[in-house]
Amino acid sequence: YASLIFTKLCVISMTALSLCPPPKKLVRDAHWDCASVASLTRGIIETYLLLFYLCIEKCDKTEWEGRWKLMNLHDHMSRLKMFKVAENSDEQVVQFEGYTDEVKSDLKNTDYFKTLDEKQKKHFLKGNTAFFKSQDEIVKASGGSVDEFRFRYRFLSNHTHSYPMRFYRMAENGRGTGVESTSEVAYSGMCLSWIAEYLTIAKNDFEALWAPHK
């Protein structure tokens, strides 16, 4: 799974880089879209947190099994909810509902899940979350600064979800029109620097996983 997630990190990073104008196009005929780069940057950060939580962070076999079973439940419930609102998908809904109890039972029967209190069990069995830990807890466990993460994540989320911050002050900042401006260049550069930072950390973590096998 570390190989799959690391590959996903690299692919998204290359896509983000491809959205930024190459040096030969700077100043002329360049299309700028820092908001789209920001959206991909958020995806990269989330993907790294997944890599750390599932593959890098040290935990005993019992807890890891619980983490994996919770992800299976989240995957199952996400697909079920998707099919329930899709057209002509009654057959898929019936199929997924047929083994919902089995997927929940797999989680319930893990030794780690049994250590949780009843309120936590009820919460996680809804399948709305894929992690036992919050984002902030994962960031802290990975050695990152929670305050710095929150600043970055909120900045990127405002662009990802087209919140007011994405289009307010567009005219005065010369941003969001596809044309080069100080804001477009600065924000795109900032996102690329964050991507480089997370890619470097992910690369080091990934290599460390394979070190014992060399």
Summary of the structure (lengths in Angstrom):
residues: 214
radius of gyration: 20.6
end to end distance: 18.9
largest distance: 61.6
contacts: 576
relative contact order: 0.16
helix: 74%
strand: 0%
